[in-house]
């Protein structure tokens, strides 16, 4: 059985999505408190790089997902278009 490698930062414990094209954590971060929601980042047609992680937020012990984006305009686009189920 394979185990996912986790990444621990000052704020999160992260588990990368196997669908990530880019294996990096980018500067612009959006935490979403929806651990089971399917988020299709491809459909947003971002200009820059992006990645998605299952996330455990250390400060309040909340599970969710973390979207990280390379460009601030992609972060704004995501925030404008994202609608939780």
MOFENSUL-V986580 format. One record per backbone hydrogen bond with DSSP energy under -0.5 kcal/mol. CO is the residue of the C=O (numbers start at 1). NH is the residue of the N-H. Records with the same first field share a line. If there is no record, write none. Layout:
# MOFENSUL-V986580
CO: NH  NH
This chain:
# MOFENSUL-V986580
5: 16
7: 9  14
11: 58  59
12: 9  14
13: 56
14: 7
15: 54
17: 20
24: 26
27: 29
28: 69
30: 67
32: 34  65
34: 37
37: 39
38: 40
39: 41
40: 43
41: 44
42: 45
49: 70
50: 22
51: 68
52: 17
53: 66
54: 15
55: 57  64
56: 13  58
57: 61  62
62: 57
64: 55
65: 32  67
66: 53  68
67: 30
68: 51
69: 28
71: 75
72: 76
73: 77
74: 78
75: 79
76: 80
77: 81
78: 82
